[in-house]
Amino acid sequence: MPRKITATPRANTSLSLLSGKSSVMSGVVKEMYPEATICPYSIRPNAFPYVQLETISTKIPCGDTYEGQVNKKTGKMHGHGTYEWLSHDGKGDRYVGDWVNGNMEGYGIYYYENGDKYEGEWMKDNKHGLGVFTRANGNIYKGEYKVDNRSGKGKLSWNNGNSYEGYFYNSKLHGRGTFYWADGAKFEGIWQNGEKHGEGVITWSSGKKNKQTWKHGKQV
């Protein structure tokens, strides 16, 4: 599973990523992340205590590889580097970015074996802060993360032309937001745990508007 980073934030940490084209999708799907654990292996520091960081390229006993900076005193990944996980076909997950004391922290890009990609901020091996998660099927989320979950403000777009822009909590639509259908209709209102809940307004593709009241996903 991805790790975190917090060394030197890069200019794109401001997430110019969050602007640009958005594709789209339908329904709320909880993101599932493949398990990828960094081998419990400390890279052996050499005998130069006056040098804080050094750049290395090493193959770890479990088959994973790391190329980048390490803390010479502790032997842990620290600074900027690339960690690649070994898989059955030799093409496993790959993380390119910042590290702090052996954890992904700061800014980095995580490439999943299945073609998914996350680019953004990390903290203690979790997606945390602003980021963009792009699915191999074209679905895209651009927005805030907290401890590996979509939480805060963001935009979720599906590959069928639908999209949602608003607030999330624990990867579900939660709070005020607007759902856009590919045909031009939209619903503006309150969501709770992925369902419409409260008052809202639906605007049909014809331009006609209707006020609605919902309770746990059912119109009342």
N, C-alpha and C positions, 0 to 999 in steps of 0.2 A: 504494500500500500504506500502511497506517496509520502514523502517526508517534508519537513519544513525548512525554512531558511530565514536568516535575518542579518546577514552581513551587510554589505553596502547596497542600499536600495538603488535600483537603476532608474533612469529617466522614465521608462515605460511603466514604472510602478504606479504612475499617475493614471494609468490605464486609458491611454488613448485608444486602447483595445476596445473599450466599451462603446466607441462610436463606430459607425460603418454599417455595412449591410447586415440585415438580419434575415435568416431564412425562417422556417416555421414548422410547428407540429401540433397534435391534438391530444388532450388528456394530460393528467399529471402523473408522471412516472418517477418513482423514487430512484435516484441514481444509485447504481450498484457498482462498487469498485472491486476489481480483482485484488486478491491478497498478494502482496509482494513485500516480503520482510527482508530488511538489510541484514546480511550475515553478521552474527555476533563475533566480529573479528576486528581487532585493533591493529592498524598498520604500525609496524615497528618504527619508532622514532630513531633518528640517528644521533650522533654525539655532538651536536652543535646547539647547545642551549641558548646561545645568544641570537640564534635565528628563530623567529617565531613561526614562520610559515615556510613550507617548501612545496614544490610541485612534483607530483609523482605519477606513475602509471603502474598499476599493479593488478594482478589477478588474485582474487580472494579464494581460499581453500574450497568454498562451496561452489565455485565456478563463476560467481559474479565478478565484474570488473569495475575498477574505479580509476579515473584519470582526473587529476586536479590537485587542489591545495589541501594540505593537512597541517594540523598544529604539531610542530616538531616535538613539543614537550609531552603531549598526551597521545600522539599518533592518530587522533581522530580527524575525520573529514571536517574542514573548517575553511571557509572562504568560498571559492567558486570551483565547481567540478561536475563531472559526469559519472553517474552510477548506472550500470547496466545489469539487469537481472538475467540469469541464465534460464532458458526455457527448453522444453523438449525439442523444439525445432531450431534452437539457437537464436531466436528473435524475441526476446522477452521485453518487459517494460524498461523504459529508459528515462532517467531524470537528468536534466541539464539546468544547473542554477546554483543558488547560494546554499551554504551549509553553516551550521553553528553547532559545535561540539558533537558532531556525528549525526545531526538531524537536519532534515530539509527545513530551512527557515530563511525567509527573505523573499526573493523573487526567483521564479524558475518555471520551467516547462516540463510537464510529465507526459510522456508518450506511452500510451497503453498498447499492449500487444494486439488488442482487437481493433486498433485504428482510432480509438478515442484519443482526445488530447485536452489537457488542462494547462492554461497559461495564466499565471498571476501570482498572488502572494500566498506565502505559507507561514505557518507557525507550529513548531513542534511536530513536524511530519503531517500536519493537517492543512487542508486548504483553508485559508483564513485571511479575510480581507477582500480586495477586489480581484476578480478573475473571470476568465472566459473558458467555459467547458464546451468543446465541440465533439459531438457524437459522430461516429463513422457514417451514420445514416443521414447526417445533415442537420439534426436537431442541435440547437445552440442555446446556452444560457450565458448571459452577460450580467454580472452584478456582484453582490456581496455574498461572502461565505463566512460562517462562524463554525469552527471546529468541524470541518469537513461537510457541513450541510449548507444548502442555500438558505440563508437567513439575512433579512434586511431587504433592501430595494434591488430589483433586477428586472430583466426581461428574458422570458423563456419563449423561444420560437420553435415551432415544429415544421417538419418537412412537408406537411400537407397545406401549408399556407396560413394556419392558425397561429396566434401568438397571445401572450399574456404579459402585461407590463404593470408592475406594482410591487407589493410586499410579499415576502416569504417568511416562513418559520419552519425550521426542521425539514427543509426541502419541499414543503407544501405551500400552496397559495394560501396566504393568511394575512388579513388586513385589507386595506383598500387597494383595489386594482381594477384594471380594465382588460377584458378578454376580447380579442378581435378574431372574427371568423374570416376565412379567405374570401367569402362572397361579399364582404363589406359591412356586415352587421357587427355590432359590438355590445357588450354588457359592461356597464360601469357600476361598481358596487362594493360590498363587503364580502370577504371570504373568511372561512374558518376551517382549518385542517383540510384544505383542498376542495371545500364545497361552498357554494353560495350560501350566505347566512346573514340575513338582514335586508335592508332596503337597497334597491338598485334601479337603474334605468337601462332598458334595452332599446337600442336604436337599430331598426331593421335596415337592410340595404336600400329600401325604398325611401328612407329618411323618416319614416314614421317612428314615434317614440312611445314607449309604455313604461309606467312605473310598476315595479314588482316588489314583492316581499317574499323572502326565502327563509326556510328554517332547515338547517342541516341538509342542504342540497335539494330540498323539495319546495316547490312554490306553494304559498299559502294565500 
